[in-house]
Amino acid sequence: MRKIWAIVKKDRYDRFANELLDVLMRSWDENTRLVINEVIRQIKGEQVFSRTELDMIIEALKIRLGEAFANEVAQPLYETHLSTYIEGVKDVLQVTPTLQQIDHRAIAALQNHNIYWVHSFFDRQLADRVTRIGQTIIAEGLSRSKAGKIFESALSNELQQFSWRYWEGFANHVVTRSRELGHVDAYVQAGVEYYQVKAVLDLRTTEICRQMHGRVFHVSQAVELKNKLLNAQNPEEVKQIAPWMRADQVTGKPTSKLPNGLALPPYHFNCRTRTVKAKIPPKIAEIDLTAAGAGKLLKDSLSYVVNNQEQLSVKELKKLVTRVQGAGWDNMQAHFNKHKDEEFTQWKSVEEMNAQLMDLIRRGGRDIYLQLYLSKEPRIIFTDNRLFLSIDPVRNKIKTIFSLKRETIKALQSRNSKYILMKKGKTINKQLLWISKKLKNGSLRHL
């Protein structure tokens, strides 16, 4: 079903991962079946199960699920590395690479690192579990025949399920790392300067990938990271070079301040995040906001700032505020009529409401924030102790007015104001990235 779904989605990388997973699971199942038969055959009888039998079982499992298993899947693993790397190059160059364009040293390094995780999986993940089962059997004084049934059940059920989940994540990891090293080489060959991290945004997306989504890196950072990975002496050194970090370790940090180990995915086990070519938009200070096409440039520039969690300077914020001082809302009267009996009871007319809103913008409010809903356009947020005003600086339109009376936002959907004003706040269904901090000393209060 997984392979069929990958074909339906027409995702080459899902197909590679599922094909590798299929090989891993078939081989693992077969070797598990063989070792179960071997163990059961050797520990028949009503004698008390002892440490000697336990050591024998552990040794048999190590051989069958370690060396034998690794030897069986080595070639399919190599083919996955190579195929995925080639597709990664094709993503960028749009042509199949020649032998000279393939970094065979990279393929070999990937194979060496990942075959280690295949070979050592039983030792690292299962040996202690099996040992604890055996120790419990010994402590209870069970017979060898009863011990055999317990081991058969454990290896066929809970330990098998655990193993399958691991191999699924492992297959995705192999594909992600191979694809991204292919991307790096292709970026260099194509003369690409910058690339962007793109997460798959759905219910399965981890917080670390949400924090990395949209960030832009210089290709030289990826080249540096790739070289370090390939020069690593062992897989444990790879983990030190490109550590998997928690979301709270990168939240609020500009991309320029992140460790170079985050320049490429994967960012965690079973990671689906990718990279794509990118360009750096002009800085806000360089944009003529009165010129034709300024809105598109401004949108790209603001999105870049938010994605990379940078902080706007006071000068840049002043320029944006100057632009939105003339912001309007075509159906302001309709909005006023809709909400006048709710939160806007302090205003007698739409004219009075407009006047106070414009005053809030001209004063700069107490706080000004830059907000970006994922996959949507940026907003400039003005707040004081009563109001929360959202303006689209690209179209120069007021988008939303909230009341903060009783710490509740009552327009659109009730929401405690702390969720809006916190630096890591959440809206109805998206996390907001608050980039600019409170303006020091009221520097925008009297624009």
NUTORTOR-142725 format. One record per residue (C-alpha): residue in three letters; y, z, x; residue number from 1. Coordinates in Angstrom, 2 decimals. Layout:
<sites>
SITE/resn/y/z/x/resi
SITE/ALA/Y/Z/X/NUM
...
</sites>
This chain:
<sites>
SITE/resn/y/z/x/resi
SITE/MET/0.00/0.00/0.00/1
SITE/ARG/2.37/0.78/2.86/2
SITE/LYS/1.75/-2.64/4.44/3
SITE/ILE/2.23/-4.39/1.10/4
SITE/TRP/5.51/-2.53/0.50/5
SITE/ALA/6.77/-3.53/3.95/6
SITE/ILE/6.02/-7.17/3.17/7
SITE/VAL/7.77/-6.91/-0.21/8
SITE/LYS/10.86/-5.46/1.49/9
SITE/LYS/10.65/-8.17/4.15/10
SITE/ASP/11.37/-5.55/6.81/11
SITE/ARG/9.79/-6.60/10.09/12
SITE/TYR/10.08/-3.16/11.64/13
SITE/ASP/8.43/-1.41/8.71/14
SITE/ARG/5.65/-3.95/9.02/15
SITE/PHE/5.22/-3.22/12.74/16
SITE/ALA/5.18/0.52/12.09/17
SITE/ASN/2.69/0.22/9.24/18
SITE/GLU/0.38/-2.03/11.23/19
SITE/LEU/0.38/0.45/14.11/20
SITE/LEU/-0.13/3.34/11.70/21
SITE/ASP/-3.09/1.54/10.17/22
SITE/VAL/-4.73/1.19/13.60/23
SITE/LEU/-3.99/4.82/14.50/24
SITE/MET/-5.36/6.23/11.25/25
SITE/ARG/-8.51/4.07/11.25/26
SITE/SER/-9.32/5.03/14.83/27
SITE/TRP/-8.47/8.69/14.24/28
SITE/ASP/-10.64/8.81/11.11/29
SITE/GLU/-13.58/7.18/12.89/30
SITE/ASN/-13.37/9.46/15.93/31
SITE/THR/-13.00/12.52/13.70/32
SITE/ARG/-16.10/11.48/11.74/33
SITE/LEU/-18.07/11.00/14.96/34
SITE/VAL/-17.04/14.33/16.43/35
SITE/ILE/-17.84/16.17/13.18/36
SITE/ASN/-21.37/14.74/13.21/37
SITE/GLU/-21.71/15.69/16.86/38
SITE/VAL/-20.51/19.25/16.30/39
SITE/ILE/-22.64/19.85/13.21/40
SITE/ARG/-25.71/18.55/15.01/41
SITE/GLN/-25.25/20.95/17.92/42
SITE/ILE/-24.54/24.18/16.03/43
SITE/LYS/-27.28/24.25/13.41/44
SITE/GLY/-29.24/27.43/12.81/45
SITE/GLU/-28.73/30.97/11.58/46
SITE/GLN/-27.82/32.49/14.93/47
SITE/VAL/-24.42/34.15/15.12/48
SITE/PHE/-21.65/31.77/16.13/49
SITE/SER/-20.31/32.70/19.57/50
SITE/ARG/-17.52/31.90/21.98/51
SITE/THR/-19.88/29.56/23.83/52
SITE/GLU/-20.22/27.33/20.75/53
SITE/LEU/-16.46/27.45/20.18/54
SITE/ASP/-15.76/26.30/23.75/55
SITE/MET/-18.27/23.49/23.31/56
SITE/ILE/-16.57/22.35/20.10/57
SITE/ILE/-13.11/22.40/21.67/58
SITE/GLU/-14.34/20.34/24.63/59
SITE/ALA/-16.01/17.78/22.35/60
SITE/LEU/-12.84/17.44/20.28/61
SITE/LYS/-10.70/17.01/23.40/62
SITE/ILE/-12.86/14.15/24.64/63
SITE/ARG/-13.29/12.34/21.35/64
SITE/LEU/-9.75/12.87/19.94/65
SITE/GLY/-8.00/12.67/23.29/66
SITE/GLU/-9.29/10.25/25.89/67
SITE/ALA/-11.57/8.15/23.65/68
SITE/PHE/-8.94/7.85/20.93/69
SITE/ALA/-6.18/6.94/23.40/70
SITE/ASN/-8.31/4.24/24.99/71
SITE/GLU/-9.01/2.64/21.61/72
SITE/VAL/-5.37/2.42/20.52/73
SITE/ALA/-3.80/1.59/23.90/74
SITE/GLN/-3.76/-2.18/23.38/75
SITE/PRO/-2.40/-2.12/19.80/76
SITE/LEU/0.24/0.34/20.99/77
SITE/TYR/1.29/-2.00/23.80/78
SITE/GLU/1.45/-4.94/21.39/79
SITE/THR/3.69/-2.93/19.06/80
SITE/HIS/6.04/-2.07/21.92/81
SITE/LEU/6.26/-5.71/22.96/82
SITE/SER/6.60/-7.19/19.46/83
SITE/THR/9.23/-4.69/18.38/84
SITE/TYR/11.22/-5.11/21.59/85
SITE/ILE/11.21/-8.91/21.15/86
SITE/GLU/12.40/-8.58/17.54/87
SITE/GLY/15.14/-6.24/18.71/88
SITE/VAL/16.36/-8.91/21.12/89
SITE/LYS/16.16/-11.57/18.38/90
SITE/ASP/18.29/-9.39/16.08/91
SITE/VAL/21.20/-9.87/18.45/92
SITE/LEU/20.59/-13.23/20.15/93
SITE/GLN/19.17/-14.93/17.03/94
SITE/VAL/16.56/-16.68/19.21/95
SITE/THR/13.18/-15.63/20.56/96
SITE/PRO/13.67/-14.36/24.14/97
SITE/THR/12.01/-16.07/27.07/98
SITE/LEU/9.76/-14.21/29.50/99
SITE/GLN/12.73/-13.87/31.83/100
SITE/GLN/14.77/-12.19/29.08/101
SITE/ILE/12.16/-9.51/28.43/102
SITE/ASP/12.40/-6.30/30.43/103
SITE/HIS/8.70/-5.77/31.16/104
SITE/ARG/9.57/-2.60/33.05/105
SITE/ALA/10.90/-1.19/29.80/106
SITE/ILE/7.71/-2.11/27.93/107
SITE/ALA/5.58/-0.47/30.62/108
SITE/ALA/7.68/2.72/30.56/109
SITE/LEU/7.44/2.93/26.78/110
SITE/GLN/3.67/2.48/26.98/111
SITE/ASN/3.28/5.19/29.62/112
SITE/HIS/5.42/7.67/27.73/113
SITE/ASN/3.89/7.10/24.31/114
SITE/ILE/0.25/6.91/25.41/115
SITE/TYR/0.80/10.43/26.75/116
SITE/TRP/1.69/11.68/23.26/117
SITE/VAL/-1.41/9.94/21.87/118
SITE/HIS/-3.71/11.36/24.52/119
SITE/SER/-2.30/14.90/24.34/120
SITE/PHE/-1.94/15.21/20.56/121
SITE/PHE/-5.09/17.27/20.10/122
SITE/ASP/-4.21/19.62/22.96/123
SITE/ARG/-0.62/20.08/21.80/124
SITE/GLN/-1.01/20.19/18.03/125
SITE/LEU/-4.62/20.96/17.02/126
SITE/ALA/-6.44/22.86/19.79/127
SITE/ASP/-4.84/26.21/18.92/128
SITE/ARG/-5.52/25.68/15.22/129
SITE/VAL/-9.19/24.97/15.85/130
SITE/THR/-9.40/27.94/18.23/131
SITE/ARG/-7.98/30.29/15.58/132
SITE/ILE/-10.54/29.05/13.05/133
SITE/GLY/-13.30/29.71/15.57/134
SITE/GLN/-11.99/33.18/16.42/135
SITE/THR/-11.96/34.09/12.73/136
SITE/ILE/-15.56/32.92/12.39/137
SITE/ILE/-16.59/35.01/15.42/138
SITE/ALA/-14.74/38.08/14.14/139
SITE/GLU/-16.56/37.83/10.77/140
SITE/GLY/-19.93/37.38/12.47/141
SITE/LEU/-20.80/34.18/10.61/142
SITE/SER/-23.82/32.06/11.43/143
SITE/ARG/-23.69/28.76/13.29/144
SITE/SER/-24.58/26.79/10.15/145
SITE/LYS/-21.75/28.40/8.17/146
SITE/ALA/-19.39/27.80/11.10/147
SITE/GLY/-20.35/24.14/11.09/148
SITE/LYS/-19.43/23.79/7.42/149
SITE/ILE/-16.08/25.50/7.98/150
SITE/PHE/-15.22/23.20/10.90/151
SITE/GLU/-16.33/20.15/8.92/152
SITE/SER/-14.08/21.13/6.03/153
SITE/ALA/-11.08/21.86/8.29/154
SITE/LEU/-11.39/18.65/10.28/155
SITE/SER/-11.88/16.57/7.14/156
SITE/ASN/-9.09/18.11/5.09/157
SITE/GLU/-6.07/20.17/6.22/158
SITE/LEU/-6.21/19.21/9.92/159
SITE/GLN/-6.77/15.58/8.98/160
SITE/GLN/-3.79/15.58/6.60/161
SITE/PHE/-1.62/17.13/9.31/162
SITE/SER/-2.75/14.45/11.77/163
SITE/TRP/-1.99/11.59/9.38/164
SITE/ARG/1.58/12.86/8.86/165
SITE/TYR/2.02/13.04/12.60/166
SITE/TRP/0.81/9.49/13.19/167
SITE/GLU/3.14/8.18/10.51/168
SITE/GLY/6.11/9.72/12.30/169
SITE/PHE/4.79/8.61/15.67/170
SITE/ALA/4.49/4.97/14.54/171
SITE/ASN/8.08/4.96/13.28/172
SITE/HIS/9.26/6.57/16.51/173
SITE/VAL/7.52/3.91/18.63/174
SITE/VAL/9.15/1.12/16.65/175
SITE/THR/12.62/2.70/16.70/176
SITE/ARG/12.68/3.31/20.45/177
SITE/SER/11.26/-0.13/21.31/178
SITE/ARG/13.66/-1.93/18.96/179
SITE/GLU/16.71/-0.14/20.31/180
SITE/LEU/15.86/-0.89/23.95/181
SITE/GLY/15.53/-4.53/22.89/182
SITE/HIS/18.94/-4.28/21.25/183
SITE/VAL/20.47/-2.87/24.42/184
SITE/ASP/19.22/-5.71/26.61/185
SITE/ALA/20.38/-8.28/24.05/186
SITE/TYR/23.83/-6.68/23.78/187
SITE/VAL/24.22/-7.08/27.53/188
SITE/GLN/22.95/-10.68/27.53/189
SITE/ALA/25.25/-11.62/24.63/190
SITE/GLY/28.32/-9.96/26.17/191
SITE/VAL/28.64/-7.49/23.29/192
SITE/GLU/30.99/-4.60/24.12/193
SITE/TYR/30.45/-2.18/21.24/194
SITE/TYR/27.73/-1.33/18.76/195
SITE/GLN/27.56/0.89/15.69/196
SITE/VAL/24.93/3.35/14.50/197
SITE/LYS/23.60/2.53/11.03/198
SITE/ALA/21.46/5.06/9.18/199
SITE/VAL/19.33/4.23/6.15/200
SITE/LEU/21.22/6.20/3.50/201
SITE/ASP/18.94/7.51/0.78/202
SITE/LEU/17.37/10.78/-0.34/203
SITE/ARG/15.25/10.91/2.84/204
SITE/THR/18.21/10.62/5.23/205
SITE/THR/18.51/13.65/7.51/206
SITE/GLU/21.80/15.44/8.11/207
SITE/ILE/21.81/14.47/11.80/208
SITE/CYS/21.55/10.78/10.88/209
SITE/ARG/24.32/11.17/8.29/210
SITE/GLN/26.50/12.66/11.03/211
SITE/MET/25.70/9.80/13.42/212
SITE/HIS/26.04/7.03/10.81/213
SITE/GLY/29.00/4.75/11.50/214
SITE/ARG/29.75/6.03/15.00/215
SITE/VAL/30.65/3.36/17.56/216
SITE/PHE/29.55/3.41/21.22/217
SITE/HIS/30.32/1.22/24.20/218
SITE/VAL/27.31/-0.80/25.37/219
SITE/SER/27.66/0.69/28.84/220
SITE/GLN/26.68/4.07/27.34/221
SITE/ALA/23.48/2.57/25.95/222
SITE/VAL/22.69/0.91/29.29/223
SITE/GLU/23.15/4.23/31.09/224
SITE/LEU/20.87/6.00/28.63/225
SITE/LYS/18.24/3.26/28.79/226
SITE/ASN/18.11/3.42/32.60/227
SITE/LYS/17.71/7.18/32.54/228
SITE/LEU/14.88/6.92/30.02/229
SITE/LEU/13.06/4.30/32.06/230
SITE/ASN/13.45/6.30/35.26/231
SITE/ALA/12.09/9.47/33.67/232
SITE/GLN/9.03/10.74/35.52/233
SITE/ASN/7.27/12.04/32.42/234
SITE/PRO/7.71/12.34/28.64/235
SITE/GLU/9.04/15.88/28.92/236
SITE/GLU/11.91/14.55/31.04/237
SITE/VAL/12.61/11.99/28.31/238
SITE/LYS/13.12/14.88/25.89/239
SITE/GLN/15.69/16.37/28.23/240
SITE/ILE/17.54/13.06/28.66/241
SITE/ALA/17.71/12.28/24.93/242
SITE/PRO/17.34/15.62/23.12/243
SITE/TRP/17.05/15.79/19.36/244
SITE/MET/20.03/17.81/18.19/245
SITE/ARG/20.85/19.59/14.95/246
SITE/ALA/23.54/18.23/12.65/247
SITE/ASP/25.74/21.29/13.19/248
SITE/GLN/25.81/20.52/16.91/249
SITE/VAL/27.63/17.22/16.32/250
SITE/THR/29.55/17.84/13.08/251
SITE/GLY/33.29/17.59/13.67/252
SITE/LYS/32.86/16.33/17.23/253
SITE/PRO/34.47/12.98/18.12/254
SITE/THR/32.02/10.38/19.35/255
SITE/SER/33.70/10.47/22.76/256
SITE/LYS/32.71/14.13/23.12/257
SITE/LEU/29.03/13.69/22.29/258
SITE/PRO/26.37/13.81/25.03/259
SITE/ASN/25.17/10.40/26.16/260
SITE/GLY/21.67/11.22/24.95/261
SITE/LEU/22.90/10.48/21.42/262
SITE/ALA/24.02/6.95/22.28/263
SITE/LEU/20.81/5.52/20.78/264
SITE/PRO/18.37/6.47/18.02/265
SITE/PRO/15.86/7.94/17.35/266
SITE/TYR/17.61/11.22/16.56/267
SITE/HIS/14.53/12.98/15.22/268
SITE/PHE/10.85/12.40/14.55/269
SITE/ASN/10.29/9.65/11.97/270
SITE/CYS/13.88/8.40/12.45/271
SITE/ARG/14.83/5.12/10.69/272
SITE/THR/18.37/4.76/12.10/273
SITE/ARG/19.35/1.51/13.88/274
SITE/THR/22.24/-0.03/15.80/275
SITE/VAL/24.25/-3.21/15.12/276
SITE/LYS/27.03/-5.12/16.86/277
SITE/ALA/30.53/-3.77/16.23/278
SITE/LYS/34.18/-4.37/17.01/279
SITE/ILE/36.95/-1.87/17.58/280
SITE/PRO/39.73/-2.24/14.97/281
SITE/PRO/43.40/-1.86/15.98/282
SITE/LYS/44.84/1.62/16.02/283
SITE/ILE/47.00/2.65/13.09/284
SITE/ALA/50.00/2.86/15.40/285
SITE/GLU/49.58/-0.86/16.21/286
SITE/ILE/49.41/-2.07/12.58/287
SITE/ASP/52.46/-3.42/10.78/288
SITE/LEU/51.76/-1.86/7.39/289
SITE/THR/54.27/-4.13/5.67/290
SITE/ALA/52.65/-7.37/6.87/291
SITE/ALA/50.22/-9.50/4.89/292
SITE/GLY/46.61/-8.45/5.46/293
SITE/ALA/47.64/-4.98/6.64/294
SITE/GLY/45.41/-3.36/4.02/295
SITE/LYS/42.21/-4.77/5.54/296
SITE/LEU/43.23/-3.70/9.05/297
SITE/LEU/44.16/-0.27/7.78/298
SITE/LYS/40.84/0.15/5.97/299
SITE/ASP/38.90/-0.80/9.11/300
SITE/SER/41.01/1.48/11.28/301
SITE/LEU/40.70/4.48/8.95/302
SITE/SER/36.97/3.92/8.54/303
SITE/TYR/36.61/3.86/12.32/304
SITE/VAL/38.53/7.13/12.64/305
SITE/VAL/36.44/8.86/9.99/306
SITE/ASN/33.09/7.52/11.18/307
SITE/ASN/33.80/8.69/14.73/308
SITE/GLN/35.21/12.00/13.49/309
SITE/GLU/38.44/11.58/15.36/310
SITE/GLN/41.65/13.40/14.51/311
SITE/LEU/44.73/11.46/13.52/312
SITE/SER/47.87/12.28/15.45/313
SITE/VAL/50.93/13.59/13.63/314
SITE/LYS/52.63/10.25/14.39/315
SITE/GLU/49.82/8.31/12.73/316
SITE/LEU/49.81/10.61/9.70/317
SITE/LYS/53.57/10.20/9.34/318
SITE/LYS/53.14/6.44/9.34/319
SITE/LEU/50.52/6.64/6.61/320
SITE/VAL/52.61/9.01/4.53/321
SITE/THR/55.57/6.66/4.82/322
SITE/ARG/53.38/3.86/3.45/323
SITE/VAL/52.14/5.82/0.43/324
SITE/GLN/55.53/7.19/-0.55/325
SITE/GLY/55.83/4.24/-2.90/326
SITE/ALA/52.29/4.53/-4.25/327
SITE/GLY/51.84/3.97/-7.97/328
SITE/TRP/49.27/4.11/-10.73/329
SITE/ASP/49.39/1.34/-13.30/330
SITE/ASN/48.02/3.42/-16.16/331
SITE/MET/49.61/6.75/-15.24/332
SITE/GLN/50.67/7.24/-18.85/333
SITE/ALA/47.07/6.87/-20.04/334
SITE/HIS/45.85/9.36/-17.46/335
SITE/PHE/48.56/11.82/-18.44/336
SITE/ASN/47.68/11.52/-22.12/337
SITE/LYS/44.00/12.05/-21.38/338
SITE/HIS/44.47/15.24/-19.38/339
SITE/LYS/47.72/16.73/-20.67/340
SITE/ASP/45.87/19.30/-22.77/341
SITE/GLU/43.66/20.31/-19.86/342
SITE/GLU/45.10/20.95/-16.41/343
SITE/PHE/48.47/19.19/-16.69/344
SITE/THR/50.05/21.53/-19.24/345
SITE/GLN/52.87/22.37/-16.81/346
SITE/TRP/54.30/18.87/-17.28/347
SITE/LYS/56.18/17.87/-20.43/348
SITE/SER/56.14/14.14/-19.72/349
SITE/VAL/54.65/11.52/-17.46/350
SITE/GLU/58.08/11.11/-15.82/351
SITE/GLU/58.10/14.79/-14.86/352
SITE/MET/54.56/14.47/-13.52/353
SITE/ASN/55.50/11.41/-11.44/354
SITE/ALA/58.53/13.19/-10.01/355
SITE/GLN/56.48/16.17/-8.86/356
SITE/LEU/53.74/14.00/-7.42/357
SITE/MET/56.23/12.00/-5.40/358
SITE/ASP/57.83/15.22/-4.24/359
SITE/LEU/54.42/16.41/-3.06/360
SITE/ILE/53.98/13.20/-1.06/361
SITE/ARG/57.49/13.31/0.43/362
SITE/ARG/57.07/16.95/1.43/363
SITE/GLY/53.71/16.24/2.95/364
SITE/GLY/52.19/19.18/1.08/365
SITE/ARG/50.61/22.13/2.77/366
SITE/ASP/47.64/20.17/4.04/367
SITE/ILE/46.95/16.48/4.51/368
SITE/TYR/43.41/15.23/4.94/369
SITE/LEU/41.68/11.94/5.54/370
SITE/GLN/38.63/11.48/3.33/371
SITE/LEU/35.93/8.82/3.24/372
SITE/TYR/33.15/8.56/0.70/373
SITE/LEU/30.22/6.84/2.36/374
SITE/SER/30.28/3.11/1.58/375
SITE/LYS/33.67/3.47/-0.10/376
SITE/GLU/37.27/3.21/0.98/377
SITE/PRO/39.36/5.86/2.74/378
SITE/ARG/41.73/8.17/0.90/379
SITE/ILE/44.67/10.27/1.98/380
SITE/ILE/44.59/13.69/0.35/381
SITE/PHE/47.72/15.77/-0.32/382
SITE/THR/47.29/19.35/-1.47/383
SITE/ASP/49.36/22.41/-2.21/384
SITE/ASN/48.45/25.57/-4.12/385
SITE/ARG/48.39/23.69/-7.45/386
SITE/LEU/47.52/20.07/-6.91/387
SITE/PHE/45.06/17.79/-5.16/388
SITE/LEU/46.32/14.21/-4.98/389
SITE/SER/44.15/11.33/-3.74/390
SITE/ILE/45.84/8.07/-2.66/391
SITE/ASP/44.31/4.81/-1.54/392
SITE/PRO/46.48/3.77/1.45/393
SITE/VAL/44.92/0.29/1.54/394
SITE/ARG/46.07/-0.70/-1.96/395
SITE/ASN/48.82/1.93/-1.97/396
SITE/LYS/47.65/3.32/-5.30/397
SITE/ILE/47.24/6.85/-6.64/398
SITE/LYS/43.54/7.18/-7.41/399
SITE/THR/42.98/10.73/-8.64/400
SITE/ILE/44.97/13.82/-9.56/401
SITE/PHE/43.26/17.21/-9.63/402
SITE/SER/44.54/20.60/-10.68/403
SITE/LEU/43.66/23.57/-8.50/404
SITE/LYS/44.49/26.17/-11.15/405
SITE/ARG/42.01/29.04/-11.09/406
SITE/GLU/40.39/27.41/-8.04/407
SITE/THR/38.86/24.72/-10.25/408
SITE/ILE/39.26/20.99/-10.06/409
SITE/LYS/39.16/19.81/-13.63/410
SITE/ALA/39.75/16.07/-13.42/411
SITE/LEU/36.59/13.93/-13.39/412
SITE/GLN/34.22/16.86/-12.96/413
SITE/SER/34.62/20.61/-12.59/414
SITE/ARG/34.22/21.62/-8.99/415
SITE/ASN/35.15/24.76/-7.14/416
SITE/SER/38.13/23.94/-4.93/417
SITE/LYS/36.45/25.44/-1.87/418
SITE/TYR/34.08/22.48/-1.82/419
SITE/ILE/37.06/20.18/-1.51/420
SITE/LEU/39.14/22.17/0.95/421
SITE/MET/36.37/23.23/3.32/422
SITE/LYS/36.05/21.21/6.49/423
SITE/LYS/32.41/20.48/5.63/424
SITE/GLY/32.94/20.23/1.89/425
SITE/LYS/30.84/18.27/-0.58/426
SITE/THR/31.85/16.26/-3.60/427
SITE/ILE/29.71/15.30/-6.56/428
SITE/ASN/27.10/13.54/-4.45/429
SITE/LYS/28.53/12.77/-0.99/430
SITE/GLN/29.50/14.77/2.02/431
SITE/LEU/33.14/14.43/2.96/432
SITE/LEU/34.31/14.15/6.52/433
SITE/TRP/37.58/15.99/6.92/434
SITE/ILE/39.14/14.67/10.09/435
SITE/SER/42.76/15.78/10.29/436
SITE/LYS/43.38/19.48/10.54/437
SITE/LYS/46.18/21.47/8.95/438
SITE/LEU/49.49/20.19/10.24/439
SITE/LYS/50.95/22.68/12.62/440
SITE/ASN/54.25/24.34/11.78/441
SITE/GLY/54.73/22.22/8.65/442
SITE/SER/55.62/19.18/10.71/443
SITE/LEU/55.23/16.82/7.76/444
SITE/ARG/56.90/19.02/5.19/445
SITE/HIS/60.30/17.28/5.25/446
SITE/LEU/59.59/13.58/5.65/447
</sites>
